[in-house]
Amino acid sequence: PGPTWEEVRAAERLAEAAKMQAFVDGIYYTPHALEQLKEQIANCGGVDLLLTSEWPTGCLNGVPKEARAGLDKAAISQHMSPAVAELVSAAEPKYHAAGLAGQFWRRPPWTHVHRGEVVPASGELRCGVCRLVALGSVPNAGSTTQLTAPTGTGAKHQPQPNQASASEPKQQKWLHGLDLDPHAPPAQAADATPSPWLETKKNDEDKKLPPVKLDVTELMDPEDKRRWLKKFGVVPKDLQFASDRVAKDIEKEVERANKSKGPRRESLYGNQKSDKRFKAGKGSNDSFHQKERRAANGRSVGNF
């Protein structure tokens, strides 16, 4: 027997309560949290800097091999979040800074899909780019390595007198300066790659989900089943099974007929068949009005 009505309602209440929670176990995002953040993003008028702990899942898509050299992919994969990727795709910020994985890396910029500036002359939307900057871990208080805070996007740290020797592991850069102009439109870049999530969206749209089939037989009580069997001789489950089988047989027959006939050939010209008919001497019994109409349309009219 299937679940009772009370059990179904209890499961629905638990699902509704889970949707209202912002986080699960304190760190994992829920659909309710994502919807709240997306609403805030839509109402803020544009995001310049997005700060997250995790890396967005799929951010390495489309990155050239030489630009990924030196990355610890195993460590990065442990700190990737599909929820952050969904937020980045919705916010389309100018800069995105991620703090986990303990690696400093500047990803080649990717082009936005919707955020940009409209060219008045042509009406074309020129989308800007987003630059992902991942920062290393902050060194311990007793570390001998010191880094100078950079003053711009291209600034490099300068070695200090008490900097660690070359034999020690290289300290990852954990400070990075940005020069942001809130009033400037999103900039473009010559080395920009397509959005890492553009292909994912296309694949999701191309996927055709099968229709949901509800098995009402499991929800029927014995009395309803007895009535169905008395009136139709079968239960709804058997009817659905027979219908699916007939649909599959029809589909197979259509595919077999198309293979035997081969691809259908169609003319590039819509009036080619009628032209051949008149050139062959047929259609001479048509009225004068019909021939005038064909002549006005530029088609062959036969003999007047």
C-alpha positions, -999 to 999 in steps of 0.1 A, spaced: 0 0 0 11 36 -7 16 64 18 -15 77 36 -28 112 32 -13 122 66 21 110 56 20 129 24 10 161 41 37 156 67 64 152 40 51 184 23 53 204 55 89 192 60 98 202 25 83 237 29 101 242 62 134 232 45 129 258 18 125 285 44 159 278 59 187 300 46 214 275 52 218 238 61 244 228 87 256 264 87 275 264 54 255 249 26 232 271 6 195 263 1 171 273 -27 156 299 -3 190 315 3 198 316 -34 164 332 -42 169 359 -16 204 367 -29 191 368 -65 164 392 -55 189 415 -38 211 413 -68 183 423 -92 173 453 -70 208 467 -64 214 479 -100 246 461 -106 274 444 -86 310 457 -89 327 434 -64 315 400 -53 332 383 -23 328 346 -17 347 320 2 341 292 -24 352 292 -60 324 290 -86 319 255 -101 330 255 -137 351 286 -136 380 267 -153 359 260 -184 373 278 -214 406 287 -197 437 280 -219 460 253 -206 489 277 -201 468 299 -179 460 270 -156 496 260 -151 506 256 -115 471 253 -101 463 225 -76 431 213 -92 425 187 -64 425 215 -38 403 238 -59 377 211 -66 372 207 -28 363 243 -25 340 248 -55 303 255 -51 275 253 -77 255 278 -57 283 304 -60 284 297 -97 247 304 -99 251 336 -81 281 348 -102 261 340 -134 231 360 -121 251 390 -107 277 393 -135 300 414 -113 331 434 -126 353 415 -101 349 383 -81 372 375 -53 374 339 -38 392 332 -6 395 294 -2 419 268 -17 449 289 -5 461 297 -41 466 331 -58 453 331 -93 439 356 -117 416 340 -143 414 354 -178 383 376 -179 351 361 -192 324 381 -211 291 388 -195 259 376 -212 235 404 -202 254 432 -185 269 458 -208 264 491 -226 241 497 -255 257 515 -285 233 543 -295 242 543 -332 236 506 -338 216 495 -307 242 467 -301 248 454 -266 285 454 -258 289 432 -228 317 438 -203 338 412 -185 343 397 -151 377 391 -136 381 363 -110 408 368 -84 416 340 -60 437 348 -29 461 327 -9 459 320 27 469 347 52 503 337 67 507 330 104 519 356 129 553 340 132 559 337 95 591 354 82 575 362 48 560 397 44 540 409 14 535 445 5 499 454 -3 497 462 -40 485 496 -51 468 486 -84 455 457 -104 489 450 -119 511 457 -88 535 430 -76 548 424 -41 583 435 -34 607 413 -14 616 425 21 650 421 38 636 392 60 619 374 31 621 336 31 648 319 10 641 304 -24 643 269 -10 612 274 11 577 271 -4 566 301 -22 541 322 -2 509 327 -21 498 363 -25 469 371 -2 466 409 -8 454 424 -41 444 459 -49 416 469 -73 408 503 -88 370 504 -90 349 531 -105 312 525 -96 300 548 -123 320 533 -152 303 507 -174 318 471 -174 350 472 -193 359 449 -222 391 429 -227 409 415 -257 418 382 -240 383 376 -227 368 341 -229 331 332 -233 311 328 -201 321 295 -184 284 287 -179 271 297 -213 274 261 -227 259 247 -195 228 268 -200 225 258 -236 228 221 -228 202 224 -200 178 241 -225 184 215 -251 176 186 -227 140 175 -231 127 161 -199 102 132 -203 67 140 -192 59 132 -156 38 101 -153 17 97 -121 9 62 -111 -25 66 -96 -29 29 -91 -7 30 -60 -30 57 -45 -62 38 -51 -79 19 -23 -91 -17 -29 -126 -6 -36 -116 18 -64 -95 -10 -79 -124 -33 -78 -146 -8 -96 -120 -2 -123 -116 -39 -129 -153 -44 -131 -158 -16 -156 -127 -17 -177 -111 -50 -169 -77 -34 -161 -63 -8 -137 -49 26 -147 -13 12 -145 -20 -14 -171 -36 12 -194 -6 34 -192 17 5 -199 -3 -4 -230 -4 32 -242 34 35 -239 39 3 -258 17 14 -287 35 47 -288 68 30 -290 56 7 -318 43 36 -338 76 54 -334 96 24 -346 73 20 -376 78 57 -386 116 54 -383 116 22 -404 94 38 -431 117 69 -432 148 47 -436 133 27 -464 121 58 -483 152 78 -477 153 115 -472 125 134 -489 136 157 -516 121 191 -518 126 218 -544 142 251 -535 115 268 -556 79 266 -545 65 269 -581 88 244 -598 62 217 -600 36 239 -616 61 253 -640 70 218 -652 33 211 -656 27 241 -679 59 236 -699 48 201 -706 18 215 -724 -7 208 -696 -31 233 -680 -43 248 -713 -79 243 -703 -75 268 -674 -96 300 -677 -82 333 -689 -85 348 -654 -63 320 -639 -36 325 -665 -36 363 -659 -31 356 -622 -2 333 -629 14 359 -652 11 386 -625 29 363 -600 57 357 -625 48 320 -631 45 301 -664 10 305 -679 11 280 -708 -7 290 -740 -34 317 -742 
